[in-house]
Amino acid sequence: MHWYHFVAYFFSGAFLVNAVPHFVSGVLGRPFPSPFASPPGRGLSSPTINVVWGTVNLIIGYLLVCRVGEFHIRDLPDMIVFGFGGLLMALMLSRTFGRLYRGQNL
């Protein structure tokens, strides 16, 4: 296995985790921050934009994990790198959105 397979699996985990809040917020009909808002990442984007952005993240995550190398879910190094990418993205999102929504009653 080449080193760049692990890089692809790491970013796949990050993209797949990032897809969740955008897609779910969009499906629920709620505006949510996205890179396309003004200001990017802080302003709110429409639910439609979030569904599209979540889907794009799902596609990129799928392509990175399923089309680069041979990812095996039972291969511990593959899963550790994939999980670490997802965990780091989840922590980053929780800090970022925690600051945005602190003190707001949603």
Beta strands, then each sheet from edge to edge (+ up, - down):
strand 1: 32-33
strand 2: 44-45
sheet 1: 1+ 2-
end
